[in-house]
Amino acid sequence: MSSRLLLVTVIAVSVLALSFGGAIGCGPDGISIDTATVASQSDGINDDTSAAGTSSSRLSDSSATTVGRPRTAARSSSTTTAPPPSSTTTAPPPSSTTTTEPPPLFVAAGGDVLGDRGAGEFIDKNGGEAILAKVKELLEPAHIAFVNLESPISDLGSRVPDKKYTFRAHLGLIDGFTSAGVDVVSLANNHSKDYGTEALLDTISRLDAAGVQHAGAGADREAAGASALLLTPAGTVRVLAFTELVPAGFTATSKSPGVNDCTADRGRMADSIRAAAESADFVLVSFHWGTEYTGAANEAQRALGHLAIDSGADLVIGHHPHVIQGLELYKDRLIAYSLGDFVWNHHSRETGETFVLQVHQAPQGPPAVEVIPVYLDEPTGVPAPVTGEQADVILGRLTRLSSALGLQLEQVGDRAFYGSLPE
């Protein structure tokens, strides 16, 4: 190459370098790129990316997840790049802990249960599980299945002297309760102590061992007045039991076992119901009351039932008359004055009539009620649902007695209803 051509080439390259503002220079190998300038421009791009990364990071604070890398320079850019989609900005899936309203309390109740006489012989021959087998499907599905246990279940003790009727259930009756799903029984009645203190305490021990709750009798006044506490899908339920029929020596005292007598102190009864209502979602109260073989509830029963609801009871269940009595709705709460006998040998058409009472009670509002008619076998006293004409007789009688108390039952087929049952 000539010296003149070389000089022209050098001058041309110098001019180009000046026009590019120093972006191109000469190195040992010829033309090179100014890396400082490119790095500076690259920082500008990094700022945009870093800003986008910071935006995604803020969106993800709630999940404690950082998206993108941290910014390396506190430098703004006139161009903002949209943040990349982030999995942390999507709506969370429905939570598995979403709360739902509990169902209404579902109670199934039967009346007086005797495991002696013909029923006792039936138990010995067929086993305890057979005694309630025909009504099991009416009791077992309920949150709480309740009956009144009208005697001790024991092979201990001695018959109380000078008492006309004394009963002691055969031991297999416990198996009948557990097989049919009976959850709680009342011991507050005029037969629980028929075979003395020893048999009563033995009964309580046997119920405890079988997992059947009880109320209305105990080792002393405090135990006899204590409520049974049951946990159900509807909430907590306390069950209290009282008796108005109290033979001599049956009342529990501070020093002796017995039953929960409510005849002398209505204030104490009301206080115990109020205390139960303050510590549970529902309160069920059982009364042994009324006049034997009389279908109409008397004024004393009605006053006592109303007082129980005024004090916080959600359902009142009565027994003792050995015949059915009507249902009453008081302040959106049901009072069943007598369910009749549930296991008992009987001597007339009316004493053989009974029913399973199914009640669905929500915390607010009136209950939904279903009545399933039952008739007792004679002479065993074993209960079984009935249909057709037999059902009509029982439901017709209960409907008339309830109507007199202001509650209108509706018969549909072989059952009677009040309100709308839950689906």
Contacts in CASP RR format, 6 or more apart in sequence:
PFRMAT RR
TARGET T0000
AUTHOR 0000-0000-0000
METHOD contacts of the structure
MODEL  1
MSSRLLLVTVIAVSVLALSFGGAIGCGPDGISIDTATVASQSDGINDDTS
AAGTSSSRLSDSSATTVGRPRTAARSSSTTTAPPPSSTTTAPPPSSTTTT
EPPPLFVAAGGDVLGDRGAGEFIDKNGGEAILAKVKELLEPAHIAFVNLE
SPISDLGSRVPDKKYTFRAHLGLIDGFTSAGVDVVSLANNHSKDYGTEAL
LDTISRLDAAGVQHAGAGADREAAGASALLLTPAGTVRVLAFTELVPAGF
TATSKSPGVNDCTADRGRMADSIRAAAESADFVLVSFHWGTEYTGAANEA
QRALGHLAIDSGADLVIGHHPHVIQGLELYKDRLIAYSLGDFVWNHHSRE
TGETFVLQVHQAPQGPPAVEVIPVYLDEPTGVPAPVTGEQADVILGRLTR
LSSALGLQLEQVGDRAFYGSLPE
13 26 0 8 1.000
13 31 0 8 1.000
16 24 0 8 1.000
17 24 0 8 1.000
17 25 0 8 1.000
17 26 0 8 1.000
22 34 0 8 1.000
22 37 0 8 1.000
23 33 0 8 1.000
23 34 0 8 1.000
23 37 0 8 1.000
24 31 0 8 1.000
24 32 0 8 1.000
24 33 0 8 1.000
24 34 0 8 1.000
25 31 0 8 1.000
25 32 0 8 1.000
25 34 0 8 1.000
26 32 0 8 1.000
43 72 0 8 1.000
43 73 0 8 1.000
43 75 0 8 1.000
44 75 0 8 1.000
44 77 0 8 1.000
46 72 0 8 1.000
46 73 0 8 1.000
47 71 0 8 1.000
47 73 0 8 1.000
47 75 0 8 1.000
47 76 0 8 1.000
47 77 0 8 1.000
48 77 0 8 1.000
48 79 0 8 1.000
48 80 0 8 1.000
48 81 0 8 1.000
49 81 0 8 1.000
50 69 0 8 1.000
50 70 0 8 1.000
50 71 0 8 1.000
50 72 0 8 1.000
50 73 0 8 1.000
51 71 0 8 1.000
51 77 0 8 1.000
51 80 0 8 1.000
51 81 0 8 1.000
52 80 0 8 1.000
52 81 0 8 1.000
52 82 0 8 1.000
52 83 0 8 1.000
52 84 0 8 1.000
53 67 0 8 1.000
53 68 0 8 1.000
53 69 0 8 1.000
53 71 0 8 1.000
53 83 0 8 1.000
53 84 0 8 1.000
54 70 0 8 1.000
54 71 0 8 1.000
55 83 0 8 1.000
56 67 0 8 1.000
56 68 0 8 1.000
56 83 0 8 1.000
56 84 0 8 1.000
56 86 0 8 1.000
56 88 0 8 1.000
56 89 0 8 1.000
57 66 0 8 1.000
57 67 0 8 1.000
57 68 0 8 1.000
59 67 0 8 1.000
59 83 0 8 1.000
59 86 0 8 1.000
59 88 0 8 1.000
59 89 0 8 1.000
60 66 0 8 1.000
60 67 0 8 1.000
60 86 0 8 1.000
60 88 0 8 1.000
60 89 0 8 1.000
62 88 0 8 1.000
63 88 0 8 1.000
65 88 0 8 1.000
67 84 0 8 1.000
67 86 0 8 1.000
67 88 0 8 1.000
102 233 0 8 1.000
102 234 0 8 1.000
102 235 0 8 1.000
103 233 0 8 1.000
103 234 0 8 1.000
103 422 0 8 1.000
104 234 0 8 1.000
104 360 0 8 1.000
104 361 0 8 1.000
104 362 0 8 1.000
104 367 0 8 1.000
104 368 0 8 1.000
104 422 0 8 1.000
105 143 0 8 1.000
105 144 0 8 1.000
105 232 0 8 1.000
105 234 0 8 1.000
105 235 0 8 1.000
105 237 0 8 1.000
105 281 0 8 1.000
105 282 0 8 1.000
105 314 0 8 1.000
105 359 0 8 1.000
105 360 0 8 1.000
105 361 0 8 1.000
105 362 0 8 1.000
106 141 0 8 1.000
106 142 0 8 1.000
106 143 0 8 1.000
106 144 0 8 1.000
106 232 0 8 1.000
106 234 0 8 1.000
106 358 0 8 1.000
106 359 0 8 1.000
106 360 0 8 1.000
107 142 0 8 1.000
107 143 0 8 1.000
107 144 0 8 1.000
107 145 0 8 1.000
107 146 0 8 1.000
107 284 0 8 1.000
107 315 0 8 1.000
107 357 0 8 1.000
107 358 0 8 1.000
107 359 0 8 1.000
107 361 0 8 1.000
108 138 0 8 1.000
108 139 0 8 1.000
108 141 0 8 1.000
108 142 0 8 1.000
108 144 0 8 1.000
108 145 0 8 1.000
108 146 0 8 1.000
108 356 0 8 1.000
108 357 0 8 1.000
108 358 0 8 1.000
108 359 0 8 1.000
109 145 0 8 1.000
109 146 0 8 1.000
109 147 0 8 1.000
109 317 0 8 1.000
109 336 0 8 1.000
109 339 0 8 1.000
109 356 0 8 1.000
109 357 0 8 1.000
109 358 0 8 1.000
109 359 0 8 1.000
110 139 0 8 1.000
110 146 0 8 1.000
110 147 0 8 1.000
110 148 0 8 1.000
110 317 0 8 1.000
110 339 0 8 1.000
110 342 0 8 1.000
110 354 0 8 1.000
110 355 0 8 1.000
110 356 0 8 1.000
110 357 0 8 1.000
111 147 0 8 1.000
111 148 0 8 1.000
111 317 0 8 1.000
111 318 0 8 1.000
111 319 0 8 1.000
111 338 0 8 1.000
111 339 0 8 1.000
111 340 0 8 1.000
111 341 0 8 1.000
111 342 0 8 1.000
111 354 0 8 1.000
112 147 0 8 1.000
112 148 0 8 1.000
112 150 0 8 1.000
112 189 0 8 1.000
112 319 0 8 1.000
112 320 0 8 1.000
112 322 0 8 1.000
112 339 0 8 1.000
112 340 0 8 1.000
112 341 0 8 1.000
112 342 0 8 1.000
112 343 0 8 1.000
112 344 0 8 1.000
113 147 0 8 1.000
113 148 0 8 1.000
113 149 0 8 1.000
113 150 0 8 1.000
113 173 0 8 1.000
113 185 0 8 1.000
113 342 0 8 1.000
113 343 0 8 1.000
113 344 0 8 1.000
114 150 0 8 1.000
114 151 0 8 1.000
114 167 0 8 1.000
114 169 0 8 1.000
114 341 0 8 1.000
114 343 0 8 1.000
114 344 0 8 1.000
114 345 0 8 1.000
115 123 0 8 1.000
115 131 0 8 1.000
115 151 0 8 1.000
115 153 0 8 1.000
115 167 0 8 1.000
115 169 0 8 1.000
115 170 0 8 1.000
115 173 0 8 1.000
115 343 0 8 1.000
116 151 0 8 1.000
116 167 0 8 1.000
116 168 0 8 1.000
116 169 0 8 1.000
116 170 0 8 1.000
117 167 0 8 1.000
117 345 0 8 1.000
117 379 0 8 1.000
118 345 0 8 1.000
118 379 0 8 1.000
118 380 0 8 1.000
118 381 0 8 1.000
119 131 0 8 1.000
119 169 0 8 1.000
119 170 0 8 1.000
119 173 0 8 1.000
119 343 0 8 1.000
119 344 0 8 1.000
119 345 0 8 1.000
119 380 0 8 1.000
119 381 0 8 1.000
119 382 0 8 1.000
120 169 0 8 1.000
120 170 0 8 1.000
120 173 0 8 1.000
121 380 0 8 1.000
122 130 0 8 1.000
122 131 0 8 1.000
122 380 0 8 1.000
122 381 0 8 1.000
122 382 0 8 1.000
123 130 0 8 1.000
123 131 0 8 1.000
123 170 0 8 1.000
123 172 0 8 1.000
123 173 0 8 1.000
124 170 0 8 1.000
127 172 0 8 1.000
127 175 0 8 1.000
128 172 0 8 1.000
128 173 0 8 1.000
128 174 0 8 1.000
128 175 0 8 1.000
128 176 0 8 1.000
128 179 0 8 1.000
129 175 0 8 1.000
129 176 0 8 1.000
129 179 0 8 1.000
130 176 0 8 1.000
130 382 0 8 1.000
131 173 0 8 1.000
131 176 0 8 1.000
131 343 0 8 1.000
131 382 0 8 1.000
132 139 0 8 1.000
132 176 0 8 1.000
132 177 0 8 1.000
132 179 0 8 1.000
132 180 0 8 1.000
132 182 0 8 1.000
132 343 0 8 1.000
132 383 0 8 1.000
133 179 0 8 1.000
133 180 0 8 1.000
134 382 0 8 1.000
134 383 0 8 1.000
134 384 0 8 1.000
134 385 0 8 1.000
135 180 0 8 1.000
135 356 0 8 1.000
135 374 0 8 1.000
135 383 0 8 1.000
135 384 0 8 1.000
135 385 0 8 1.000
136 179 0 8 1.000
136 180 0 8 1.000
136 181 0 8 1.000
138 356 0 8 1.000
138 358 0 8 1.000
138 372 0 8 1.000
138 385 0 8 1.000
139 145 0 8 1.000
139 180 0 8 1.000
139 181 0 8 1.000
139 182 0 8 1.000
139 356 0 8 1.000
140 180 0 8 1.000
140 181 0 8 1.000
142 183 0 8 1.000
142 358 0 8 1.000
143 230 0 8 1.000
143 232 0 8 1.000
143 233 0 8 1.000
143 234 0 8 1.000
143 237 0 8 1.000
144 183 0 8 1.000
144 184 0 8 1.000
144 230 0 8 1.000
144 232 0 8 1.000
144 237 0 8 1.000
144 239 0 8 1.000
144 284 0 8 1.000
145 180 0 8 1.000
145 181 0 8 1.000
145 182 0 8 1.000
145 183 0 8 1.000
145 184 0 8 1.000
146 182 0 8 1.000
146 183 0 8 1.000
146 184 0 8 1.000
146 185 0 8 1.000
146 186 0 8 1.000
146 239 0 8 1.000
146 284 0 8 1.000
146 286 0 8 1.000
146 317 0 8 1.000
147 177 0 8 1.000
147 182 0 8 1.000
147 185 0 8 1.000
147 186 0 8 1.000
147 342 0 8 1.000
148 185 0 8 1.000
148 186 0 8 1.000
148 189 0 8 1.000
148 286 0 8 1.000
148 288 0 8 1.000
148 318 0 8 1.000
148 319 0 8 1.000
148 342 0 8 1.000
149 169 0 8 1.000
149 185 0 8 1.000
149 186 0 8 1.000
149 187 0 8 1.000
149 189 0 8 1.000
149 192 0 8 1.000
149 203 0 8 1.000
149 214 0 8 1.000
150 167 0 8 1.000
150 189 0 8 1.000
150 191 0 8 1.000
150 192 0 8 1.000
150 344 0 8 1.000
151 167 0 8 1.000
151 168 0 8 1.000
151 169 0 8 1.000
151 191 0 8 1.000
151 192 0 8 1.000
151 194 0 8 1.000
152 167 0 8 1.000
152 168 0 8 1.000
152 169 0 8 1.000
152 191 0 8 1.000
152 192 0 8 1.000
152 193 0 8 1.000
152 194 0 8 1.000
152 195 0 8 1.000
152 196 0 8 1.000
152 199 0 8 1.000
152 200 0 8 1.000
152 202 0 8 1.000
152 203 0 8 1.000
153 168 0 8 1.000
153 169 0 8 1.000
153 170 0 8 1.000
153 171 0 8 1.000
153 172 0 8 1.000
153 173 0 8 1.000
153 174 0 8 1.000
153 202 0 8 1.000
153 203 0 8 1.000
153 206 0 8 1.000
153 207 0 8 1.000
154 168 0 8 1.000
154 169 0 8 1.000
154 171 0 8 1.000
154 195 0 8 1.000
154 198 0 8 1.000
154 199 0 8 1.000
154 200 0 8 1.000
154 202 0 8 1.000
154 203 0 8 1.000
154 206 0 8 1.000
155 168 0 8 1.000
155 171 0 8 1.000
155 202 0 8 1.000
156 195 0 8 1.000
156 198 0 8 1.000
156 199 0 8 1.000
156 202 0 8 1.000
157 195 0 8 1.000
157 196 0 8 1.000
157 198 0 8 1.000
157 199 0 8 1.000
157 202 0 8 1.000
158 195 0 8 1.000
158 196 0 8 1.000
158 198 0 8 1.000
159 166 0 8 1.000
159 168 0 8 1.000
159 194 0 8 1.000
159 195 0 8 1.000
160 166 0 8 1.000
160 193 0 8 1.000
160 194 0 8 1.000
160 195 0 8 1.000
160 196 0 8 1.000
160 247 0 8 1.000
163 194 0 8 1.000
163 247 0 8 1.000
165 191 0 8 1.000
166 191 0 8 1.000
166 194 0 8 1.000
166 195 0 8 1.000
167 191 0 8 1.000
167 194 0 8 1.000
168 194 0 8 1.000
168 195 0 8 1.000
168 199 0 8 1.000
171 206 0 8 1.000
174 206 0 8 1.000
174 207 0 8 1.000
174 210 0 8 1.000
174 212 0 8 1.000
176 182 0 8 1.000
177 185 0 8 1.000
177 210 0 8 1.000
177 212 0 8 1.000
178 210 0 8 1.000
178 211 0 8 1.000
178 212 0 8 1.000
182 212 0 8 1.000
183 212 0 8 1.000
183 213 0 8 1.000
183 230 0 8 1.000
184 212 0 8 1.000
184 213 0 8 1.000
184 214 0 8 1.000
184 215 0 8 1.000
184 228 0 8 1.000
184 230 0 8 1.000
184 239 0 8 1.000
185 207 0 8 1.000
185 212 0 8 1.000
185 213 0 8 1.000
185 214 0 8 1.000
186 214 0 8 1.000
186 215 0 8 1.000
186 216 0 8 1.000
186 241 0 8 1.000
186 286 0 8 1.000
186 288 0 8 1.000
186 319 0 8 1.000
187 200 0 8 1.000
187 203 0 8 1.000
187 204 0 8 1.000
187 214 0 8 1.000
187 215 0 8 1.000
187 216 0 8 1.000
187 217 0 8 1.000
187 218 0 8 1.000
187 241 0 8 1.000
187 259 0 8 1.000
188 215 0 8 1.000
188 216 0 8 1.000
188 217 0 8 1.000
188 224 0 8 1.000
188 241 0 8 1.000
188 242 0 8 1.000
188 243 0 8 1.000
188 259 0 8 1.000
188 260 0 8 1.000
188 286 0 8 1.000
188 287 0 8 1.000
188 288 0 8 1.000
189 243 0 8 1.000
189 245 0 8 1.000
189 259 0 8 1.000
189 288 0 8 1.000
189 319 0 8 1.000
189 320 0 8 1.000
190 243 0 8 1.000
190 245 0 8 1.000
190 246 0 8 1.000
190 247 0 8 1.000
190 250 0 8 1.000
190 288 0 8 1.000
190 320 0 8 1.000
192 200 0 8 1.000
192 203 0 8 1.000
192 217 0 8 1.000
192 250 0 8 1.000
192 258 0 8 1.000
192 259 0 8 1.000
193 199 0 8 1.000
193 200 0 8 1.000
193 217 0 8 1.000
193 247 0 8 1.000
193 249 0 8 1.000
193 250 0 8 1.000
193 257 0 8 1.000
193 258 0 8 1.000
193 259 0 8 1.000
197 256 0 8 1.000
197 257 0 8 1.000
197 258 0 8 1.000
200 217 0 8 1.000
200 218 0 8 1.000
200 257 0 8 1.000
200 258 0 8 1.000
201 218 0 8 1.000
201 219 0 8 1.000
201 257 0 8 1.000
204 214 0 8 1.000
204 217 0 8 1.000
204 218 0 8 1.000
204 219 0 8 1.000
207 213 0 8 1.000
207 214 0 8 1.000
213 228 0 8 1.000
213 229 0 8 1.000
213 230 0 8 1.000
213 239 0 8 1.000
214 228 0 8 1.000
215 225 0 8 1.000
215 226 0 8 1.000
215 227 0 8 1.000
215 228 0 8 1.000
215 239 0 8 1.000
215 240 0 8 1.000
215 241 0 8 1.000
215 260 0 8 1.000
215 286 0 8 1.000
216 224 0 8 1.000
216 225 0 8 1.000
216 240 0 8 1.000
216 241 0 8 1.000
216 242 0 8 1.000
216 243 0 8 1.000
216 259 0 8 1.000
216 260 0 8 1.000
216 286 0 8 1.000
217 224 0 8 1.000
217 241 0 8 1.000
217 252 0 8 1.000
217 257 0 8 1.000
217 258 0 8 1.000
217 259 0 8 1.000
217 260 0 8 1.000
218 224 0 8 1.000
218 225 0 8 1.000
218 226 0 8 1.000
218 252 0 8 1.000
218 257 0 8 1.000
218 258 0 8 1.000
218 259 0 8 1.000
219 252 0 8 1.000
219 257 0 8 1.000
220 252 0 8 1.000
220 253 0 8 1.000
220 254 0 8 1.000
220 255 0 8 1.000
220 256 0 8 1.000
220 257 0 8 1.000
221 252 0 8 1.000
221 253 0 8 1.000
221 254 0 8 1.000
222 254 0 8 1.000
223 252 0 8 1.000
223 257 0 8 1.000
224 252 0 8 1.000
224 257 0 8 1.000
224 258 0 8 1.000
224 259 0 8 1.000
224 260 0 8 1.000
225 240 0 8 1.000
225 252 0 8 1.000
225 260 0 8 1.000
225 272 0 8 1.000
227 238 0 8 1.000
227 239 0 8 1.000
227 240 0 8 1.000
227 272 0 8 1.000
227 276 0 8 1.000
227 280 0 8 1.000
227 283 0 8 1.000
228 238 0 8 1.000
228 239 0 8 1.000
229 236 0 8 1.000
229 237 0 8 1.000
229 238 0 8 1.000
229 239 0 8 1.000
229 280 0 8 1.000
230 236 0 8 1.000
230 237 0 8 1.000
230 238 0 8 1.000
230 239 0 8 1.000
231 237 0 8 1.000
234 281 0 8 1.000
234 282 0 8 1.000
235 280 0 8 1.000
235 281 0 8 1.000
235 282 0 8 1.000
236 279 0 8 1.000
236 280 0 8 1.000
236 281 0 8 1.000
236 282 0 8 1.000
237 280 0 8 1.000
237 281 0 8 1.000
237 282 0 8 1.000
237 283 0 8 1.000
237 284 0 8 1.000
238 276 0 8 1.000
238 277 0 8 1.000
238 279 0 8 1.000
238 280 0 8 1.000
238 282 0 8 1.000
238 283 0 8 1.000
238 284 0 8 1.000
239 283 0 8 1.000
239 284 0 8 1.000
239 285 0 8 1.000
239 286 0 8 1.000
240 260 0 8 1.000
240 272 0 8 1.000
240 273 0 8 1.000
240 276 0 8 1.000
240 283 0 8 1.000
240 284 0 8 1.000
240 285 0 8 1.000
240 286 0 8 1.000
241 260 0 8 1.000
241 285 0 8 1.000
241 286 0 8 1.000
241 287 0 8 1.000
241 288 0 8 1.000
242 260 0 8 1.000
242 261 0 8 1.000
242 262 0 8 1.000
242 269 0 8 1.000
242 285 0 8 1.000
242 286 0 8 1.000
242 287 0 8 1.000
242 288 0 8 1.000
243 259 0 8 1.000
243 260 0 8 1.000
243 261 0 8 1.000
243 262 0 8 1.000
243 287 0 8 1.000
243 288 0 8 1.000
243 289 0 8 1.000
244 262 0 8 1.000
244 263 0 8 1.000
244 287 0 8 1.000
244 288 0 8 1.000
244 289 0 8 1.000
244 290 0 8 1.000
244 300 0 8 1.000
244 304 0 8 1.000
244 320 0 8 1.000
245 288 0 8 1.000
245 289 0 8 1.000
245 320 0 8 1.000
246 259 0 8 1.000
246 261 0 8 1.000
246 263 0 8 1.000
249 258 0 8 1.000
250 258 0 8 1.000
250 259 0 8 1.000
250 261 0 8 1.000
251 258 0 8 1.000
251 259 0 8 1.000
251 261 0 8 1.000
252 258 0 8 1.000
252 259 0 8 1.000
252 260 0 8 1.000
252 261 0 8 1.000
262 268 0 8 1.000
262 269 0 8 1.000
262 287 0 8 1.000
262 304 0 8 1.000
266 304 0 8 1.000
266 307 0 8 1.000
269 307 0 8 1.000
269 308 0 8 1.000
269 311 0 8 1.000
270 307 0 8 1.000
270 308 0 8 1.000
270 310 0 8 1.000
270 311 0 8 1.000
271 311 0 8 1.000
273 283 0 8 1.000
273 285 0 8 1.000
273 308 0 8 1.000
273 311 0 8 1.000
273 312 0 8 1.000
273 313 0 8 1.000
274 311 0 8 1.000
274 312 0 8 1.000
276 283 0 8 1.000
276 312 0 8 1.000
277 283 0 8 1.000
277 311 0 8 1.000
277 312 0 8 1.000
277 313 0 8 1.000
281 363 0 8 1.000
282 314 0 8 1.000
282 315 0 8 1.000
282 361 0 8 1.000
282 363 0 8 1.000
283 312 0 8 1.000
283 313 0 8 1.000
283 314 0 8 1.000
283 315 0 8 1.000
284 313 0 8 1.000
284 314 0 8 1.000
284 315 0 8 1.000
284 317 0 8 1.000
285 305 0 8 1.000
285 308 0 8 1.000
285 313 0 8 1.000
285 315 0 8 1.000
285 316 0 8 1.000
285 317 0 8 1.000
286 316 0 8 1.000
286 317 0 8 1.000
286 318 0 8 1.000
286 319 0 8 1.000
287 301 0 8 1.000
287 304 0 8 1.000
287 305 0 8 1.000
287 308 0 8 1.000
287 316 0 8 1.000
287 317 0 8 1.000
287 318 0 8 1.000
287 319 0 8 1.000
288 318 0 8 1.000
288 319 0 8 1.000
288 320 0 8 1.000
289 300 0 8 1.000
289 301 0 8 1.000
289 304 0 8 1.000
289 318 0 8 1.000
289 320 0 8 1.000
290 297 0 8 1.000
290 298 0 8 1.000
290 300 0 8 1.000
290 301 0 8 1.000
290 320 0 8 1.000
290 321 0 8 1.000
290 337 0 8 1.000
290 338 0 8 1.000
291 298 0 8 1.000
291 321 0 8 1.000
292 320 0 8 1.000
292 321 0 8 1.000
292 322 0 8 1.000
293 321 0 8 1.000
293 322 0 8 1.000
293 323 0 8 1.000
293 350 0 8 1.000
293 351 0 8 1.000
294 321 0 8 1.000
294 323 0 8 1.000
294 325 0 8 1.000
295 321 0 8 1.000
295 323 0 8 1.000
295 324 0 8 1.000
295 325 0 8 1.000
295 326 0 8 1.000
295 338 0 8 1.000
295 401 0 8 1.000
296 325 0 8 1.000
296 401 0 8 1.000
296 404 0 8 1.000
297 325 0 8 1.000
297 326 0 8 1.000
297 328 0 8 1.000
297 337 0 8 1.000
297 338 0 8 1.000
297 405 0 8 1.000
301 337 0 8 1.000
302 328 0 8 1.000
302 335 0 8 1.000
302 337 0 8 1.000
302 405 0 8 1.000
305 313 0 8 1.000
305 316 0 8 1.000
305 330 0 8 1.000
305 335 0 8 1.000
306 330 0 8 1.000
306 335 0 8 1.000
308 316 0 8 1.000
309 316 0 8 1.000
309 330 0 8 1.000
309 331 0 8 1.000
309 333 0 8 1.000
309 335 0 8 1.000
310 331 0 8 1.000
313 333 0 8 1.000
314 333 0 8 1.000
314 361 0 8 1.000
315 333 0 8 1.000
315 334 0 8 1.000
315 336 0 8 1.000
315 359 0 8 1.000
315 361 0 8 1.000
315 367 0 8 1.000
316 333 0 8 1.000
316 334 0 8 1.000
316 335 0 8 1.000
316 336 0 8 1.000
317 336 0 8 1.000
317 339 0 8 1.000
317 357 0 8 1.000
318 336 0 8 1.000
318 337 0 8 1.000
318 338 0 8 1.000
318 339 0 8 1.000
319 338 0 8 1.000
319 339 0 8 1.000
319 340 0 8 1.000
320 338 0 8 1.000
321 338 0 8 1.000
321 340 0 8 1.000
322 340 0 8 1.000
322 341 0 8 1.000
322 344 0 8 1.000
322 346 0 8 1.000
322 351 0 8 1.000
323 338 0 8 1.000
323 340 0 8 1.000
323 350 0 8 1.000
323 351 0 8 1.000
323 353 0 8 1.000
324 338 0 8 1.000
324 339 0 8 1.000
324 340 0 8 1.000
324 350 0 8 1.000
324 353 0 8 1.000
324 354 0 8 1.000
324 355 0 8 1.000
324 394 0 8 1.000
324 397 0 8 1.000
324 398 0 8 1.000
324 401 0 8 1.000
325 336 0 8 1.000
325 337 0 8 1.000
325 338 0 8 1.000
325 340 0 8 1.000
325 401 0 8 1.000
326 336 0 8 1.000
326 337 0 8 1.000
326 338 0 8 1.000
326 398 0 8 1.000
326 401 0 8 1.000
326 402 0 8 1.000
326 404 0 8 1.000
326 405 0 8 1.000
326 407 0 8 1.000
327 334 0 8 1.000
327 335 0 8 1.000
327 336 0 8 1.000
327 337 0 8 1.000
327 357 0 8 1.000
327 369 0 8 1.000
327 398 0 8 1.000
327 401 0 8 1.000
327 402 0 8 1.000
327 405 0 8 1.000
327 407 0 8 1.000
327 409 0 8 1.000
327 418 0 8 1.000
328 334 0 8 1.000
328 335 0 8 1.000
328 337 0 8 1.000
328 402 0 8 1.000
328 405 0 8 1.000
328 406 0 8 1.000
328 407 0 8 1.000
329 335 0 8 1.000
329 366 0 8 1.000
329 406 0 8 1.000
329 407 0 8 1.000
329 418 0 8 1.000
332 364 0 8 1.000
332 365 0 8 1.000
332 366 0 8 1.000
332 367 0 8 1.000
333 361 0 8 1.000
333 366 0 8 1.000
333 367 0 8 1.000
334 359 0 8 1.000
334 361 0 8 1.000
334 366 0 8 1.000
334 367 0 8 1.000
334 369 0 8 1.000
336 357 0 8 1.000
337 405 0 8 1.000
339 354 0 8 1.000
339 355 0 8 1.000
339 357 0 8 1.000
340 353 0 8 1.000
340 354 0 8 1.000
341 351 0 8 1.000
341 352 0 8 1.000
341 354 0 8 1.000
341 376 0 8 1.000
341 381 0 8 1.000
342 354 0 8 1.000
342 374 0 8 1.000
342 376 0 8 1.000
342 383 0 8 1.000
343 376 0 8 1.000
343 381 0 8 1.000
343 382 0 8 1.000
343 383 0 8 1.000
344 351 0 8 1.000
344 352 0 8 1.000
344 376 0 8 1.000
344 381 0 8 1.000
345 376 0 8 1.000
345 378 0 8 1.000
345 379 0 8 1.000
345 380 0 8 1.000
345 381 0 8 1.000
346 352 0 8 1.000
346 376 0 8 1.000
346 378 0 8 1.000
346 381 0 8 1.000
349 393 0 8 1.000
350 397 0 8 1.000
351 376 0 8 1.000
352 375 0 8 1.000
352 376 0 8 1.000
352 378 0 8 1.000
352 381 0 8 1.000
353 373 0 8 1.000
353 374 0 8 1.000
353 375 0 8 1.000
353 393 0 8 1.000
353 394 0 8 1.000
353 397 0 8 1.000
354 373 0 8 1.000
354 374 0 8 1.000
354 375 0 8 1.000
354 376 0 8 1.000
354 383 0 8 1.000
354 394 0 8 1.000
355 371 0 8 1.000
355 372 0 8 1.000
355 373 0 8 1.000
355 374 0 8 1.000
355 394 0 8 1.000
355 398 0 8 1.000
356 371 0 8 1.000
356 372 0 8 1.000
356 374 0 8 1.000
356 385 0 8 1.000
357 369 0 8 1.000
357 371 0 8 1.000
358 369 0 8 1.000
358 370 0 8 1.000
358 371 0 8 1.000
358 372 0 8 1.000
359 367 0 8 1.000
359 368 0 8 1.000
359 369 0 8 1.000
360 367 0 8 1.000
360 368 0 8 1.000
360 369 0 8 1.000
360 421 0 8 1.000
360 422 0 8 1.000
361 367 0 8 1.000
366 419 0 8 1.000
367 418 0 8 1.000
367 419 0 8 1.000
368 417 0 8 1.000
368 418 0 8 1.000
368 419 0 8 1.000
368 420 0 8 1.000
368 421 0 8 1.000
368 422 0 8 1.000
369 409 0 8 1.000
369 417 0 8 1.000
369 418 0 8 1.000
369 419 0 8 1.000
370 415 0 8 1.000
370 416 0 8 1.000
370 417 0 8 1.000
370 421 0 8 1.000
371 395 0 8 1.000
371 398 0 8 1.000
371 409 0 8 1.000
371 415 0 8 1.000
371 416 0 8 1.000
371 417 0 8 1.000
372 385 0 8 1.000
372 414 0 8 1.000
372 415 0 8 1.000
373 385 0 8 1.000
373 386 0 8 1.000
373 390 0 8 1.000
373 391 0 8 1.000
373 394 0 8 1.000
373 395 0 8 1.000
373 414 0 8 1.000
373 415 0 8 1.000
374 383 0 8 1.000
374 384 0 8 1.000
374 385 0 8 1.000
374 386 0 8 1.000
374 394 0 8 1.000
375 383 0 8 1.000
375 384 0 8 1.000
375 386 0 8 1.000
375 390 0 8 1.000
375 394 0 8 1.000
376 382 0 8 1.000
376 383 0 8 1.000
376 384 0 8 1.000
377 383 0 8 1.000
377 384 0 8 1.000
385 414 0 8 1.000
386 394 0 8 1.000
386 414 0 8 1.000
387 414 0 8 1.000
388 414 0 8 1.000
391 413 0 8 1.000
391 414 0 8 1.000
391 415 0 8 1.000
392 411 0 8 1.000
395 409 0 8 1.000
395 411 0 8 1.000
395 414 0 8 1.000
395 415 0 8 1.000
395 416 0 8 1.000
396 411 0 8 1.000
396 416 0 8 1.000
398 409 0 8 1.000
398 416 0 8 1.000
399 408 0 8 1.000
399 409 0 8 1.000
399 411 0 8 1.000
399 416 0 8 1.000
402 408 0 8 1.000
402 409 0 8 1.000
403 409 0 8 1.000
407 418 0 8 1.000
408 418 0 8 1.000
409 416 0 8 1.000
409 417 0 8 1.000
409 418 0 8 1.000
410 416 0 8 1.000
410 417 0 8 1.000
410 418 0 8 1.000
411 417 0 8 1.000
END
